[in-house]
Amino acid sequence: MPNTSARPKHGRRTRRRRREDPARNELVSSSLESAQQCLFNQDYGTAFVHYLLVLNLAPMFKDIARESFRFTLFKWTEELDSLGRIQDLFNCYEQALELFPADEVILNSMGEHLFRMGFRDEAAGHFHKALKLRPDYPEARENFYRVANWLVERWHFLMLNDHGRNRKYQQAIQKAVQSGCNTVLDIGTGTGILGMCAKKAGAADVFACELSKTMYELACEVVKANGMDSSIKILHMKSLEMEVPKDIPHRVSLVVTETVDAGLFGEGIIESVVHAWHHLLLPPQRGENEFQDQSATGRVIPAGATVFGMALESIEIRRHHRICVSEVGNLSIAAAGELRSPVSCSPEPDDSMEPYTTERLSRVPGGYKALTEPFTALDIDFNNVQELEGLSSREVQQIRLPVTREGELDALAVWFQLHLDEESSLSTGPKEDTCWEQAIYPVHSTDGFVLKPQDELIVEVSCKDAFLRLCSVAVLRDGREIHLDKSPKAQDSGTPVSNPNPEAELCSALASLQTDQIQTKDFCMLECSEMALLNNQDYHQSFSSALAKLIHRLRATCPDKERSGDSTDLSDLLYVLDVSEGFSLLSLMAAGHGHVKAYSSVEKKKQQEVLKRLARSNSVPEKHLEFWLNHTEDEHGMLKRPSREKLWSAIMLDCVETCGLIRQKLMEKASLARCLLEDGGSIFPVKIVVHGILVESDTLLLESAVQGQEATLGFNIAPFINQFTVPVHVFLDFSTLECKRLSEFVELFVLDLMDSTANYTDREVKVQATSAGRITAIPFWYHIYLDQEISVSTLSQNSHWKQAAVVLQQPVEVRAGDWVHLAVKLHKSAMSIAAHVERTPGPMEQ
C-alpha cells in the first residue's frame, strides 16, 4: 500500500484555481447582453465594440461567439465601407485577426476588401493563408484564382514556355559575360531567369530587382531552389530607386532587362535604362576600340530595337473602339454625341486615355487585312544615353505610306525587333511564332475612311512622355490632302497640298477650334467592351422583343394598366429596373415601349447625360427614365422595391462578365430579385445554359502553366510559378483558338434564375469523343434565355463577351467513340470540371 503520508514529489505543482472576479464577470455578462441587443437593433458598430471587450476579457467565449462576432464584423465593415471610412474598416479586421488569427473566413473577407481597394499583393496573401488553413474553402480558392490573374499575368507562362526567346537571351548574356562583363544587374527580374543565366555564364556578381512583392518572393524561391541564393542578390525595389553603394556595392558592366510591352516603351524601359546609365552602369564603350577592357565599360541587353507598323482593316477592332450602328434596339442613337473608347492616341499626352491597346493579330476573330506594307517607325539604341534622353523631345515625324489594298482604315498595328546584340534579335511581328501581342492604335473616325490603292496615308510618329505614339492624320488622294479628323463634308472637299494663304489658314484654324469645342461638349468615354455591346444589334433586338412580349402580357392581364404612356399619373405604369454593370441602353429601350417607368443603374454623369439626350431624341418622356443609384445610398442596396406600394415588372440582371465567367453572387441577386417582382413579372434573363466542347489545345496549356524545365533552359522554375496556375482560362476567343475538336457541343449546366428549385450544384454529363486525342481543356460559353423562346449566345460572332475554358491539370487520352464522364460543379461563379473516360472496347477486345 502506498505511503499516503509521504511527502509529495516536487515534479509538477498543482495549479491554483483562478480567483473569480465578480466585477469582471458582471462586465463580461452585461457586455455580451448589450452586444446581442445591439445586433437585434442593427447597431453593428456598438455591437462590435462590446464583442471585442467580451472576447478580450473572456477568451473562453470565442468558440460560442465566433459566428455572431463574424456576422457583426462583416455588417459593421460594410457600413464603414459605404461611409468611406477605409482605415477604420481595416483596423476592425486587424482587431478581429488578433482574436482569431486562424479564422479562414475573416482572412478571406479581409482579402476581398484589400482586393477591391487595389492592394492585390496583400489580398493574395490573405487568400493564400485562408487556403492553407482550409484547402477545400471554395470562396478563398475562387478569390485566389481571380487575384492570381493580376499578380502573375498570363504572359509570364507564355514567355517562360518560349524556348526560342529564352535561348536567345541566354546566348546574348553568355557572350557578354565571356567577353568581360562580369558584374550584372537584372532589372525587372520576374522569376529570376535572366539573372540565373548570367550567373551560369560565369558572372562574378549578379544583382536583380523586382517591384512586385509577389514576383520578388517568387524569384527568391526560384533562385534558392536552383542553388544560387548566395550568389544572386535580389532587391524588392524599383531600379529607379537604387543607389551605389547603398543597394549594390559598385557599378555593373552589364544591365539585362525585358521591361518592354507590346508598344516597346510602355513598361518604362527608357526611364530605367537612362537612370541605369547615370547611376548603376559603368560608362559606355568609347568609339570602336576593340581592345578596351569590357569589365571597365557598361552595356545593355537588349542593345536596341526597331519599331515597325502597318495600317489595317479589322471589323473586330473597329467594333470595340467606335460605334458602327445607327440604331440600337429600335432606338436611334444619332443624338448620343461622340462616344469613344479609352484608347486614343494623339501627339500630346492625355492621362485620361491609353495611347494603344494590344491584340494577337494572328488570333483576332474575323482576321485582318493589311492596307499598307510594313514601315519602319523608329530605331532606338539603348547603349546611347544621349539618344535615349532626347527621345521625348524629338520632333513629330511624318511618314507617307503608299496604300496597297482597298479597305476601311481601322487601326495602325505596331510591333518591334529587339536587338539583343549585333548578331541576335527577337521579333514580335504578327506572323512570328512569339509570346508577344502587337500594339494597336485604333482610328476613331465615326464613319471610318476607306483607303484606296494609289492613296498615301500620312502617319505622325512621336515619343512625348516616353510613350510611342502613332496617329493617322490625313490621306493624300489625287493631289489633295484629306484630314481624317474632319467631318465627312470636309473629307469630300479635301485640301490642296499646296500652301494656303496664311490669313485663310488662321481663319480656318479658328473655325475648326470652335467646331471642336462644340463636339467635345458631347464627348463621352465608354469601355471597349461597352462599345462592342452597343454594336451588338442581335443582343439588343432580342432584348427588345422579349421586353415587348412581357409588357404585352402584363397589360393583357391587367387592363387598368392600359393608360397612355404620357399620363401624368404614373401609378399604373409598369416598373422596370436595369442593374447592368457599366453603360446600358436596356432601361431606355424598356421606357421606349410606352406605359413603362424605367430605372437605369448607369452611375457616371456623362453617361447619364447621353441617356437623357437619347430619351429626348426618341420621344421618351423624361419622367419615364430615372437613375436608380440616385435613389439608393450605395450600390449594395440596389435591389429593393421601387416604392412601398410598387413591385417591379421586370429586373434585368447582368449575368456574365466580359471575360467569360458567371458574375459573382449572381444567384444571390436572382433570389432577391424574385422577391421584388409583381405577379407575372420576370427577371431577364430567366435562364442560362452553359455549353462546352472537348478540345486538345497545346496553346491553352502553354498559356496556363510552365511545361517542364526544357523551355526554361534547365532551371527549376515551373513548380514555383505554377502555384499561380488558374484552372479556368478567361478572355478566350474560341473561334480562333488553335485546337483539335474532340467532341460535338454539349450542354454542361443550367442556371434557372426564376425557379430556384430547378437548380443544382453539380452535374454528371456524358459526352462521346468524335476523334482520338488528348483532352487538355473544355472551352465553355452561354446561351442566355431572355424568355423560354428568345435567347442570345456568348459564342456568336458579334458577341461582346469572350469565352472561357477549364484547363485540365492532367490531359486525358481518348479514342473516337469513347464516352467521357464530366463531373461539372458550379460554386457561386466558379466552374470546375473533372473528366474520366469510359472505354469503348476495341475490335480485338470484343
C-alpha angles and dihedrals in degrees: 000000000000118000099254091187092057116120111257116251117253093237107113120001117224111252117249111236112250110255112244114243107209093193091051092048091049091051092049092047095047092045092050090050090047091050091054092047091049090050089053089051091046090241092142098168094058091041089054092053091050092050091050090053094047096047094045093049096038112027090174087078093062096096093045096045099036097102094044091046092051091049091050092047093051094046093047094047090049088058092046090050092052090049092050093242093141098157091052089049093056092043088058091051092049090051090048092050091050087060096038108023092163098047106123093193093056091044091051093047093050088049090055091054092047091051093050089051091053098254094130099161092051092044091053090052092055094046090048092051090049090052092049089054092046115012093186094055101124098195093054092044092051091047092048091052091051094049092043088066088060099041099045106025116214093247089071089070094046092047094049090047090052099097093178093056093045092048094051092051090048092051093048092048092046091051092050094047093047089051090059108279094128100157115066139185119196108203114205092007098186104182092358096249097135093047089051089050089056093049092046089051089058105264112165097215126023124184128179136184132200128180099198110085091211094050092043092055090044092052091050090053092047095048091048092049089053093051096248102106092107094050103040118061112205120196125200097221147085115276088231088067096049121111137184122265096003096066104014122020098232144358117284131231096219135038117192121189144153097191091142130118132198089285091049098229101048096100093053101258092150094055094043094048093046089051090047092053091051099041115011110028131072113245116284124260112276117232121316097319102149092182095058111120106257092207089062095052134060134232140171132230113236093046094197148318143233118214121212132188144177139187116246147178119229126160090200093056092042096055092051095053110034139025111263099178134069096204132042120190093339091311121119109228096192091112094053092097121214112343114188138176118240090251109089131137129210131159089252117069117250116189092202092061136060111225093218145002128209136246136170095234093198088063102038108130109251091015125240139264121226109225096185137026115262112276133197110250101175146354120206132185113206090193093061108077093184090056091048093050092049095050097093093048096049114125117255107269121218118210125189113213121195109228111233102181135030116248147118113285107238105154151339113246119208134194135156147216112232110211105209091182138329093295109030131060142163125220125208093190122145092247095050125098092240141142089232131098123211127249114248124205104191123211113232101197104139095222097032122227128253113222119207133199110270089037120115119216115214112215126185119213123194140153105210111162088011093284118123108242125191122180130181101220109165148352126229109217125168092341094309128109115227114196112218095209094059129092119273091257090055089049091054094052096041127187125266113246091230116097112274125221107286093229092050090047091054092050090048091050092051092049090048090050091054091048091050091052091053092048096048091056089073095040113131128175121221129181116257090249090052090053090051089048092054089050091052099098096171091057094051094042090052091051091048092052094047091048091049091053093049094046092048091050094048092048090050092052093044109040091179087070090064094101130131114278087228094057115130088221105082096178095096097047122110112252118223126184124197112196096174117149113252126346116359136166095196095101091051091048089053092049089049091064090069129235088056133116105201130194122202125204092209105132108181113093096223091051090049088053090054091053091048092051091049091048091054094045092049093048095247109153111247092232090058093065123057136162111246098203088061086064098047131069093226139351092259088072094049096115106069139109118294088231140339091269099041140067128194122268091200136007118195113208125195100230108171129050118227089247091065102260131118109258116258116262092010095141092048089053091048091050091053093043092055089059091055098054125104119231107292093015122132145209115231112252104030095191142008121207117197116214128187147168137213113245142172108222125163087184092065091048092052092048093049107045143001107264109220130303103289094081091048093055094255094304116136101241107123100079091054103044091038088068082080094052110131116209094215118064112208136194089040123166100207093185091066100031113126102234146124113243111228100180145014121266112286135192108246107174144353127215114194111199095183100045115044092183090066093060129097137179101227138021139188114226127187119206128174120229111236094190137026119254146092118303102223099159147005112220113203140189139168142256103207111205113207088185133344093287109028119069142159126211126221087210095063118118094247095042116133088210126086124216131244135212136207106228112209117232090222121026114238120224115225137178125211108277096025117134113231119204114212120196102204120192129179117192108183099308099337116105120201128178130187120191135201131168130241102205121230108216113251123228092269092049098055 
